């Protein structure tokens, strides 16, 4: 194989890893927002704000 092809394959593997990491972080953020929205220790306004952010985040992920 040529060096260009080998470099391209390595870059593709690296980018796949970046995408998997990004997706995992996005799921973690979504989970965290949902937990905040349900946290009874927070005040009503904080829970409502977390709920609104969580809903907006879900819409972003769906698009």
N, C-alpha and C positions, 0 to 999 in steps of 0.2 A: 504494500500500500504506500501511497505517496505521503509525504509529511503533511501536506495540506489536508488530506482526508483524515489522517490521524488527529490532527489539531482540531478539525471540525467536529469529529466524534467526541473528543474530550470536552469541547465547549458545549455540545449538546447535552452531555451527561451533567456538566456543571450547572447548566441552566435548568435542567429537570430538577436537580437538587434544590436550586433556589426557589423554583415554583412550589415544590412540596413544602419547603420551610414556610413560605409565604402563606400557603393555604392553611397550614397548621396554626400559624399565628392568627389568621383571620377567624378560624373556628374558636380558638381560645378567647379572642376578644369578644366574639358573640356570646360565648358561654358566660364570660365575666359580666357582660352587660345584663344578661338575663338574671344572673345571681343578684346583682345590685338592685334590679327592679323588684325582686322578691324579698329583699333583705328587710325584715321587720325592725331592725335596729336603726335604719335610716328614717328620716322624716318623710312625710308624704310628698313634699316638693322634690326631694332628692330622688325618691323612688319613681315619681312621675317623669322626672327629667331622664333618668336612666332608662325607663320604659320607652320614652320618645326616641332617645338615641338608639336603643336596641332595634326599634321598628324601622328607623331610617337606615340602620346598618343592614338589616335584612333585605330591604328594598335594593340597596346598592349591590348586595351579593347576588340577588336574583337577576339583575340586569346584565 
